Amino acid sequence: MEQLMLLLSQSGAANLSFGQLTMIIAGLVLIYLAISKRFEPLLLLPIGFGAILVNIPGAGMNAAPVYDAAGVMLSGGGLLYYISALGLDTGIFPLLIFLGVGAMTDFGPMLANPKTLFLGAAAQFGIFGTIIGAVWMSSMGWMDFSLTDAAAIGIIGGADGPTSIFIASQLAPHLLGAIAVAAYSYMALVPMIQPPIMKALTTKKERAITMTQLRVVSKREKIIFPLVVLALVALFLPSAAPLLGMFCLGNLMKESGVVDRLSDTAQNALMNIVTIFLGLAVGSKLSAEYFLNIETLGILVLGLVAFCIGTAFGVLMAKVMNLMSKTPINPLIGSAGVSAVPMAARVSNKVGLEANNQNFLLMHAMGPNVAGVIGSAVAAGVLLSFLG
């Protein structure tokens, strides 16, 4: 009987704290959203499962290895610890994700209408506006965010999960879990967050604007473009070279047509493997002792504000461009300037069809959508240059 009582006292159920139970429930909610609502299932499912694993008392899934004074290992680390140390602490996982994203990206719509670069750039205002907001909240005594913390939080406004994780791992590792969950949650909620903002800032007549068919972009242009982007970044903003370099490499493999096996691996096998480990690593950061605090709430609020500002500025930039352009631009495609590829472009197309059932904006919206990926990486490079 005593042995049974001892066994029960050492069980996970007996040692489960309220905070751990809360985070396990949060992990189950993420899994529910991934399966039932299909909100970014490729990442929310492993993130939710990782959150459950890391909050099981006594499992040691996130335990660091223990060494004695002589450097001899006394006990090994947990599985999630090694996954996180390998991929997040080094920043490798986000870079490999960018390689796969590059291999799946078509720069054609952006090259066919280069003006959409301005829409992608305008959507990045959410990043810098949120940095100011985070610093202001700290000055008011509501939060305790440093400037580097504020920069890591602000990048959520770009709606780019890998970039958010990369910047957080470099500038604010202690906030990585909250930032990653906020970034991917808001990416998943694009169809709910963006349409009210888009409709509030446009008239039905503006939403019904039809756009002319895009010109055909040659293969030569598509091959040269990633090389030009990499050269410009290396010369003027080398801190952004890791992200954009991997992005351009993946795209060059796709467009060159001579390394189909490598391009296919980057798009499928490698992307899938890294996504699994990235999700588990992010989930490992959702332990109760680090996640359940007032700072997490502040990050979630600021992340939402950043995303809304980015969407609004993209739409407003399109309206400004219409004042100076003879060829009309449907302002809805400006909302795709956030780099949630391709979901933001699909939302632009959906809202456009509601105003005009013959108005197909998907390919036009892919231009600012892809430009947003470049813009968020450049913004990340600027932040790393000043604060890294």
C-alpha positions as CSV (number, residue, x, y, z in Angstrom):
1,M,0.0,0.0,0.0
2,E,2.8,2.4,0.9
3,Q,4.5,1.6,-2.5
4,L,1.2,2.4,-4.3
5,M,0.9,5.7,-2.4
6,L,4.5,6.5,-3.2
7,L,3.9,5.7,-6.9
8,L,0.8,7.9,-7.0
9,S,2.6,10.8,-5.3
10,Q,5.2,10.7,-8.0
11,S,2.7,10.6,-10.9
12,G,2.1,13.4,-13.3
13,A,-1.5,13.8,-12.1
14,A,-0.4,14.3,-8.5
15,N,2.2,17.0,-9.4
16,L,0.2,18.8,-12.1
17,S,0.0,22.5,-11.3
18,F,-2.9,24.8,-12.3
19,G,-0.5,26.6,-14.8
20,Q,0.5,23.3,-16.4
21,L,-3.1,22.2,-16.7
22,T,-4.0,25.6,-18.3
23,M,-1.2,25.2,-20.9
24,I,-2.2,21.6,-21.6
25,I,-5.8,22.8,-22.3
26,A,-4.3,25.6,-24.5
27,G,-2.4,23.0,-26.4
28,L,-5.6,21.0,-26.9
29,V,-7.3,24.2,-28.2
30,L,-4.5,24.7,-30.8
31,I,-5.0,21.1,-31.9
32,Y,-8.7,21.6,-32.1
33,L,-8.3,24.7,-34.3
34,A,-5.8,22.9,-36.5
35,I,-8.1,19.8,-37.0
36,S,-11.6,21.2,-36.9
37,K,-11.1,24.8,-38.2
38,R,-8.0,24.0,-40.4
39,F,-6.2,27.1,-39.0
40,E,-2.6,26.7,-40.1
41,P,-2.8,22.9,-39.3
42,L,0.7,22.1,-40.4
43,L,2.1,24.2,-37.6
44,L,-0.7,24.6,-35.0
45,L,-1.0,20.8,-34.6
46,P,2.7,20.1,-33.7
47,I,2.8,23.3,-31.7
48,G,-0.2,22.3,-29.6
49,F,1.2,18.8,-29.1
50,G,4.6,20.2,-28.1
51,A,2.8,22.4,-25.6
52,I,1.1,19.3,-24.0
53,L,4.4,17.4,-23.9
54,V,6.4,20.2,-22.2
55,N,3.8,20.7,-19.5
56,I,3.5,17.0,-18.4
57,P,5.1,17.0,-14.8
58,G,8.1,14.7,-14.5
59,A,8.4,13.8,-18.2
60,G,11.5,16.0,-18.5
61,M,10.8,16.6,-22.2
62,N,12.3,20.1,-22.0
63,A,15.0,19.3,-19.4
64,A,18.5,20.5,-20.1
65,P,21.4,18.0,-19.7
66,V,23.1,18.1,-16.3
67,Y,26.9,18.1,-16.0
68,D,29.2,17.8,-13.0
69,A,32.1,20.1,-12.2
70,A,34.4,18.1,-14.5
71,G,32.1,18.5,-17.4
72,V,30.9,14.9,-17.3
73,M,27.2,14.5,-18.2
74,L,25.2,13.2,-15.3
75,S,21.9,13.1,-17.1
76,G,20.8,13.7,-20.7
77,G,18.4,16.4,-21.8
78,G,14.8,15.9,-23.0
79,L,13.8,15.4,-26.6
80,L,12.2,18.9,-27.0
81,Y,15.3,20.5,-25.4
82,Y,17.6,19.1,-28.2
83,I,15.1,19.9,-31.0
84,S,14.8,23.5,-29.7
85,A,18.6,23.9,-29.2
86,L,19.3,22.5,-32.7
87,G,16.8,24.4,-34.7
88,L,15.6,27.5,-32.8
89,D,18.6,28.6,-30.7
90,T,20.7,28.4,-33.8
91,G,18.1,29.9,-36.1
92,I,18.4,27.0,-38.6
93,F,14.7,26.0,-38.8
94,P,13.4,29.4,-39.9
95,L,16.1,29.6,-42.6
96,L,15.3,26.1,-43.9
97,I,11.6,27.1,-44.0
98,F,12.5,30.2,-46.1
99,L,14.4,27.9,-48.5
100,G,11.2,25.8,-49.0
101,V,9.0,28.9,-49.2
102,G,11.3,30.3,-51.9
103,A,11.1,27.1,-53.9
104,M,7.3,27.4,-53.8
105,T,7.2,31.1,-54.7
106,D,6.4,32.6,-58.1
107,F,7.8,36.1,-58.5
108,G,5.9,36.5,-61.8
109,P,2.9,38.5,-60.5
110,M,5.2,41.0,-58.8
111,L,7.6,41.3,-61.7
112,A,4.6,41.8,-64.1
113,N,3.4,44.7,-61.9
114,P,6.4,46.1,-60.0
115,K,4.3,48.8,-58.4
116,T,3.0,46.2,-56.0
117,L,6.4,46.4,-54.2
118,F,5.2,49.6,-52.7
119,L,2.1,47.8,-51.3
120,G,4.3,45.1,-49.7
121,A,6.5,47.9,-48.2
122,A,3.6,49.8,-46.8
123,A,2.3,46.8,-45.0
124,Q,5.5,46.7,-42.9
125,F,4.5,49.9,-41.1
126,G,2.7,47.7,-38.7
127,I,6.1,46.4,-37.5
128,F,7.6,49.8,-36.7
129,G,4.3,51.2,-35.3
130,T,4.1,48.3,-32.9
131,I,7.7,48.8,-31.7
132,I,6.8,52.3,-30.8
133,G,3.7,51.0,-29.0
134,A,5.6,48.4,-27.0
135,V,8.2,51.0,-25.9
136,W,5.4,53.4,-25.0
137,M,3.6,50.7,-22.9
138,S,6.9,50.1,-21.1
139,S,7.4,53.8,-20.4
140,M,3.9,53.9,-18.9
141,G,4.8,51.1,-16.6
142,W,2.2,48.7,-18.0
143,M,4.8,46.2,-19.3
144,D,8.5,45.7,-19.0
145,F,9.7,45.4,-22.6
146,S,13.2,46.3,-23.6
147,L,13.9,47.8,-27.1
148,T,15.0,44.4,-28.4
149,D,11.9,42.8,-26.9
150,A,9.8,45.5,-28.7
151,A,11.5,44.8,-32.0
152,A,10.9,41.0,-31.7
153,I,7.2,41.7,-30.9
154,G,6.8,44.2,-33.7
155,I,7.9,41.7,-36.4
156,I,4.6,39.9,-35.8
157,G,3.0,42.7,-37.8
158,G,4.7,41.3,-41.0
159,A,2.5,38.1,-40.6
160,D,5.6,36.1,-41.3
161,G,6.0,33.2,-38.9
162,P,9.6,32.1,-39.8
163,T,10.8,35.7,-39.7
164,S,9.1,36.2,-36.3
165,I,10.8,33.1,-34.9
166,F,14.2,34.1,-36.4
167,I,14.1,37.6,-34.9
168,A,12.8,36.4,-31.6
169,S,15.6,33.8,-31.3
170,Q,18.1,36.5,-32.0
171,L,16.7,39.4,-30.0
172,A,14.4,38.0,-27.3
173,P,14.7,34.2,-26.8
174,H,12.6,34.4,-23.6
175,L,9.6,35.6,-25.6
176,L,9.9,33.1,-28.4
177,G,7.0,31.0,-27.5
178,A,4.5,33.8,-27.1
179,I,5.7,35.6,-30.3
180,A,5.6,32.4,-32.4
181,V,2.1,31.5,-31.2
182,A,0.9,35.0,-31.8
183,A,2.4,35.1,-35.3
184,Y,1.0,31.8,-36.5
185,S,-2.4,32.4,-34.7
186,Y,-2.9,35.7,-36.5
187,M,-1.7,34.2,-39.8
188,A,-4.4,31.5,-39.4
189,L,-7.0,34.1,-38.5
190,V,-6.4,36.2,-41.6
191,P,-9.8,35.4,-43.1
192,M,-11.4,36.8,-39.9
193,I,-9.2,39.7,-39.1
194,Q,-8.6,41.3,-42.5
195,P,-12.1,41.6,-44.2
196,P,-13.6,44.1,-41.7
197,I,-10.5,46.4,-42.0
198,M,-10.6,46.1,-45.8
199,K,-14.3,47.0,-46.0
200,A,-14.0,49.8,-43.5
201,L,-11.3,51.5,-45.5
202,T,-12.8,51.1,-49.0
203,T,-16.1,51.8,-50.8
204,K,-18.0,49.2,-52.7
205,K,-17.1,50.9,-55.9
206,E,-13.4,50.7,-55.0
207,R,-13.7,47.0,-54.1
208,A,-15.3,46.4,-57.5
209,I,-12.4,47.8,-59.5
210,T,-11.3,45.3,-62.1
211,M,-7.6,45.1,-63.0
212,T,-6.1,44.3,-66.4
213,Q,-4.5,40.9,-67.1
214,L,-0.9,40.7,-66.1
215,R,1.8,40.5,-68.8
216,V,3.7,37.2,-69.2
217,V,7.0,37.3,-67.3
218,S,9.9,35.6,-69.1
219,K,12.0,32.8,-67.6
220,R,15.1,35.0,-67.9
221,E,13.5,37.7,-65.7
222,K,12.5,35.1,-63.1
223,I,16.1,33.7,-62.9
224,I,17.8,37.1,-62.8
225,F,15.5,38.6,-60.1
226,P,16.5,36.4,-57.1
227,L,20.2,37.0,-58.0
228,V,19.6,40.8,-58.1
229,V,17.7,40.8,-54.8
230,L,20.6,38.8,-53.1
231,A,23.2,41.1,-54.6
232,L,21.4,44.3,-53.3
233,V,20.8,42.8,-49.9
234,A,24.4,41.7,-49.5
235,L,25.6,45.2,-50.5
236,F,23.3,47.3,-48.5
237,L,21.8,45.2,-45.7
238,P,24.0,42.1,-45.0
239,S,22.1,41.3,-41.8
240,A,19.1,40.3,-43.9
241,A,21.2,38.0,-46.1
242,P,20.5,34.8,-44.1
243,L,16.7,35.0,-44.6
244,L,16.6,36.5,-48.1
245,G,19.6,34.4,-49.2
246,M,17.8,31.1,-48.4
247,F,14.6,32.5,-49.9
248,C,16.4,33.4,-53.2
249,L,18.2,30.1,-53.3
250,G,15.0,28.2,-53.1
251,N,13.4,30.3,-55.8
252,L,16.5,30.1,-58.1
253,M,16.4,26.3,-57.8
254,K,12.7,26.4,-58.9
255,E,13.1,28.8,-61.7
256,S,16.4,27.5,-63.2
257,G,14.7,24.2,-64.2
258,V,18.0,22.3,-63.9
259,V,17.8,21.1,-60.3
260,D,14.2,19.8,-60.2
261,R,15.2,17.1,-57.6
262,L,16.6,19.7,-55.2
263,S,13.6,22.0,-55.8
264,D,11.2,19.2,-55.2
265,T,13.0,18.2,-52.0
266,A,13.0,21.8,-50.7
267,Q,9.3,22.1,-51.4
268,N,8.2,18.8,-50.0
269,A,10.4,16.4,-48.0
270,L,12.7,19.0,-46.4
271,M,9.8,21.5,-45.8
272,N,7.7,18.8,-44.1
273,I,10.4,17.5,-41.9
274,V,11.5,21.0,-40.7
275,T,7.8,22.0,-40.2
276,I,7.3,19.1,-37.8
277,F,10.4,19.9,-35.7
278,L,9.7,23.6,-35.8
279,G,6.2,23.1,-34.5
280,L,7.5,20.9,-31.7
281,A,10.3,23.3,-30.8
282,V,7.9,26.3,-30.6
283,G,5.6,24.2,-28.5
284,S,8.4,23.4,-26.1
285,K,8.6,27.2,-25.4
286,L,5.0,27.1,-24.1
287,S,5.8,25.8,-20.6
288,A,3.6,27.3,-17.9
289,E,6.4,29.0,-16.0
290,Y,7.4,31.1,-19.0
291,F,4.1,31.6,-20.9
292,L,1.6,32.4,-18.2
293,N,2.4,36.0,-17.4
294,I,1.2,39.6,-18.2
295,E,3.9,40.0,-20.8
296,T,2.3,37.2,-22.9
297,L,-1.0,39.1,-22.9
298,G,0.8,42.3,-24.0
299,I,2.5,40.4,-26.8
300,L,-0.9,39.0,-28.1
301,V,-2.5,42.4,-28.0
302,L,0.5,44.2,-29.7
303,G,0.7,41.4,-32.3
304,L,-2.9,41.9,-33.2
305,V,-2.5,45.7,-33.4
306,A,0.6,45.2,-35.6
307,F,-1.3,42.9,-38.0
308,C,-4.2,45.3,-38.2
309,I,-1.9,48.3,-38.9
310,G,-0.1,46.4,-41.6
311,T,-3.3,45.5,-43.3
312,A,-4.7,49.0,-43.1
313,F,-1.5,50.7,-44.4
314,G,-1.4,48.3,-47.4
315,V,-5.0,49.2,-48.4
316,L,-4.3,53.0,-47.8
317,M,-1.2,52.9,-49.9
318,A,-3.1,51.4,-52.8
319,K,-5.7,54.2,-52.6
320,V,-2.8,56.8,-52.6
321,M,-1.3,55.1,-55.6
322,N,-4.6,55.4,-57.4
323,L,-4.4,59.2,-57.1
324,M,-1.2,59.2,-59.1
325,S,-1.8,56.3,-61.5
326,K,-3.7,56.1,-64.7
327,T,-4.2,52.4,-64.3
328,P,-6.5,51.7,-61.4
329,I,-5.5,49.4,-58.6
330,N,-8.1,47.6,-56.5
331,P,-7.2,48.7,-53.0
332,L,-8.1,45.2,-51.7
333,I,-4.8,43.8,-53.0
334,G,-3.0,46.2,-50.7
335,S,-4.1,44.1,-47.7
336,A,-2.1,41.2,-49.2
337,G,1.1,43.2,-48.5
338,V,1.4,41.3,-45.2
339,S,3.4,38.2,-46.0
340,A,0.9,35.5,-45.0
341,V,1.4,33.6,-48.3
342,P,-0.9,32.8,-50.0
343,M,-3.8,33.2,-47.5
344,A,-3.8,37.0,-47.6
345,A,-4.0,37.0,-51.4
346,R,-6.9,34.6,-51.2
347,V,-8.8,36.8,-48.8
348,S,-8.3,39.8,-51.2
349,N,-9.7,37.8,-54.0
350,K,-12.7,36.6,-51.9
351,V,-13.6,40.1,-50.8
352,G,-13.2,41.4,-54.3
353,L,-15.6,38.7,-55.6
354,E,-18.2,39.7,-53.1
355,A,-18.3,43.2,-54.6
356,N,-18.0,42.0,-58.2
357,N,-18.4,38.3,-59.1
358,Q,-16.3,38.8,-62.2
359,N,-13.4,40.4,-60.3
360,F,-10.6,37.9,-60.0
361,L,-7.8,39.4,-58.0
362,L,-5.8,36.4,-56.9
363,M,-2.9,36.8,-59.2
364,H,-2.8,40.5,-58.8
365,A,-2.8,40.1,-55.0
366,M,0.1,37.6,-55.2
367,G,2.3,40.5,-56.2
368,P,2.1,42.4,-52.9
369,N,1.9,39.1,-51.1
370,V,5.3,38.1,-52.3
371,A,6.6,41.6,-51.9
372,G,5.5,41.4,-48.3
373,V,7.8,38.4,-47.7
374,I,10.7,40.4,-49.0
375,G,9.6,43.4,-47.0
376,S,9.4,41.6,-43.7
377,A,12.8,40.0,-44.3
378,V,14.3,43.5,-45.0
379,A,12.6,44.9,-41.9
380,A,14.1,42.0,-39.9
381,G,17.5,42.9,-41.3
382,V,17.1,46.5,-40.4
383,L,16.2,45.6,-36.8
384,L,19.1,43.2,-36.5
385,S,21.5,45.8,-37.9
386,F,20.6,48.3,-35.1
387,L,19.8,45.9,-32.3
388,G,21.4,42.6,-33.0
